[in-house]
Amino acid sequence: MTIHPLTRAGIVLGIGLGGLFDGIVLHQILGWHHMICITETCQPDSLQAVKLQTMQDGFFDLAVLMITLAGIVLMFRATRLQPTLWSPKGFLGAVLGGWGAFNFVEGLVDHQILGLHHVLPGHPHSFLFDMLFLVSGLLFAAGGWAMAHRVG
């Protein structure tokens, strides 16, 4: 199965954007969790813990920024190689699919398998938030796939 270069770019860009949204919104703005939780609620209990979590989140943000930049490079290469095959709807579907793939894989691996953190640790319904995150990944991926395949 051959993936169109612009679709590949959209998927990579979506993975990066999904990671940036997670890191910026859930880690930094809402403070729900960090890349690796040190305490049960994921809230640091010392200045040293704050510094450690900030550094870990920074490495995560740097990694997903690099993925995002790779997606942008792939996008420019794809549009330069085949400018007549540009489909904004198909590309947006690929981005949405990549974002969904990020949410699902990150939620499955980090939240469930490795237990590095949960979406809202310490909350009485923490497991429900984790499951909603996984479902959001599946819905984004399915919606993106449907959007990309309706192009024509």
Residue pairs with C-beta under 8 A, 6 or more apart in sequence:
3 11
4 78
4 85
5 74
5 77
5 78
5 81
5 82
6 75
6 78
6 79
6 82
6 85
6 86
6 87
6 90
6 91
6 94
7 90
7 91
7 94
7 148
8 74
8 78
8 94
9 71
9 72
9 74
9 75
9 77
9 78
9 91
9 94
10 71
10 75
10 90
10 91
10 92
10 93
10 94
10 95
10 97
10 98
10 148
11 71
11 94
11 95
11 97
11 98
11 101
12 67
12 70
12 71
12 74
12 98
13 68
13 71
13 72
13 74
13 75
13 94
13 95
13 98
14 71
14 94
14 95
14 96
14 97
14 98
14 99
14 100
14 101
14 102
14 144
15 64
15 67
15 71
15 98
15 99
15 101
15 102
16 64
16 65
16 66
16 67
16 68
16 69
16 70
16 71
16 98
17 68
17 71
17 95
17 98
17 99
18 64
18 98
18 99
18 100
18 101
18 102
18 103
18 106
18 140
19 60
19 61
19 63
19 64
19 67
19 68
19 102
19 106
20 61
20 64
20 65
20 68
21 99
22 64
22 102
22 103
22 106
23 35
23 57
23 60
23 61
23 64
24 61
26 32
26 33
26 119
27 33
27 34
27 35
27 57
27 60
28 57
31 43
32 42
32 119
32 120
32 121
33 42
33 117
33 118
33 119
33 120
33 121
34 42
34 53
34 56
34 57
34 117
35 53
35 56
35 57
35 59
35 60
35 116
35 117
36 53
36 56
36 116
36 117
37 116
37 117
37 118
37 121
38 44
38 45
38 49
38 52
38 53
39 45
39 49
40 121
40 122
41 121
41 122
42 117
42 118
42 121
42 122
43 122
44 50
44 52
44 53
71 98
75 91
79 86
87 151
89 147
89 148
89 150
89 151
90 147
90 148
90 151
92 144
92 147
93 143
93 144
93 145
93 146
93 147
93 148
93 149
93 150
93 151
94 144
94 148
95 144
96 140
96 141
96 143
96 144
96 147
97 140
97 141
97 143
97 144
97 145
97 148
98 144
99 140
99 144
100 136
100 137
100 138
100 139
100 140
100 141
100 142
100 143
100 144
101 137
101 141
102 137
103 133
103 134
103 136
103 137
103 140
104 134
104 137
104 138
104 141
105 137
106 137
107 119
107 130
107 133
107 134
107 137
108 134
110 116
110 117
111 117
111 118
111 119
111 130
111 133
111 134
112 130
112 134
118 126
118 127
118 129
118 130
119 126
119 129
119 130
119 132
119 133
120 126
120 129
123 129
